[in-house]
Amino acid sequence: MNRCKGFPRLALPKTVGLGRLVVALMLVAVANNAYAAMTINQLEQQGGVKLNAWLSDGTDVSEPAAVTQQVIMVIEVATPRWFTGGTRISAFGLPELIVKQRNPFATNYTRREKGQTWSYQHWEVTLYPQQSGEYQLPKVAVKVQVSAPDGSNVSGTLYTEPMSLFTYLPDATLTQQQAWFAASNVNVQQSWDSSSDSLQAGDTISRRITVSADDTLSILLPPTNQLSDALIGLKAYPKPSELLDSQSRGDYQAKRVDETVYLLAQGGDFTLPAQTVTWWDTDSQQIKTVELAEKTIHVAHTLRSLTTQYWQQIVFVGFGLIVAIATLLAVLRYYRHRPKPQVWQLLRQVSQSNWPQVRTLIYRRVRTRANTRQLKQVSFSDTGEQTAWQDHSHRIQNQTPTAKQSLWLWRRIKQRKSLKNKRILKQLEQWRPSINGDVEIGGE
């Protein structure tokens, strides 16, 4: 048998080996297409990725969270390979619930499970309930991208399970209308600053109150720059509050700074009221209060502040002075060519120690007012006053009197009558007509 020239003897076996290679490549391509078409949910079912979520506080009914207390929703994503893209937590919200993702980055770590190394991402979402009751937390969408077993990238959205958050008012003395908050490691400080050491009207004084705490938000810290309506004479100008929220190594801090500038518009003494900060301490589970002391300041007047504050009194006093001066000038003009009043004459003689003339004026007053010429005939109903009158009258007649004794006698003469006048009045009483109006005159 003749063989065909040009054909190798082993051509058939080489053809068979090439076919096997093509089949193997086709199987690999089919496998790649299978992984490429795999969704994130299918990968989760095969154990290529897993998602867990829970609440740090308030998970059980027996351990609810206080109103405004920080509750952390923890979301963990894990894969036995590695993450090939960024993970994104979708935002959600509920009425009366503040939701904040304060840490924009995840905590990455690895864990050995059943002989296999898993890569974990630990995410935290902080919750701040504003009222007591139950919150039904919805499913939270988490977009992830991980590596498949064939090395390809699989991305998609996973969802957490719905959860319930139970909250309550931690103490019966606290109400949701009061200014309080729930936190830990609370620190309250107060500082004062004035424009000058010696305050006067027109100066300013500033009050700065700083409240810092852990496990809360700055917007939940109550304002401390409440203005008082009783601060008359001061004008308060509150500055915008400084709100600062931060986190460090899984701890969350909040800080609020309130500053009020008081313009001292008037002089006088002013008391800036005390401030009280109340909170529920989540560590000790107790109500705590800090009272910032009041401050009393003295403000000196300036000419402008004095006239501004007391202008009504100044006008009134000025008008009174004008009237008094005009009256005095009128009196002086009237008595320029007329006899001076007896009391004016007495005061003048007393100031000059002219005692003979003082006696003359007193005798004249006794004669005109008491209708008697003897001092001893002036009587008083009070025994002590009568004795004092006899002593002073004897001294002014026989010795050198004093200004006090002279003025005392003068005032008493004005108010008293003599015994003779009393007898005359008594006699007149006997001649008063009867009730019927008849007066008996003579006999039949």
Secondary structure, 3 states (H helix, E strand, C coil): CCCCCCCCCCHHHHHHHHHHHHHHHHHHHHHHHHHHCCCHHHHHHCCCCEEEEEECCCCCCCCCEECCCCEEEEEEEEECCCECCCCEECCCCECCEEEECCCCCCEEEEEEECCEEEEEEEEEEEEEECCCEEEEECCCEEEEEEECCCCCEEEEEEECCCEEEEEECCCCCCCCCCCEEEEEEEEEEEEEEECCCCCECCCEEEEEEEEEEECCCHHHCCCCCCCCCCCCCEEEEECCCEEEEEEECCEEEEEEEEEEEEEECCCEEEEECCEEEEEEECCCCEEEEEEECCEEEEEECCHHHHHHHCHHHHHHHHHHHHHHHHHHHHHHHHCCCCCCCHHHHHHHHHHCCCHHHHHHHHHHHHHHHCCCCCHHHECCCCHHHHHHHHHHHHHHHHCCCCHHHHHHHHHHHHHCCEHHHHHHHHHHHHCCCCCCCCCCCCCC
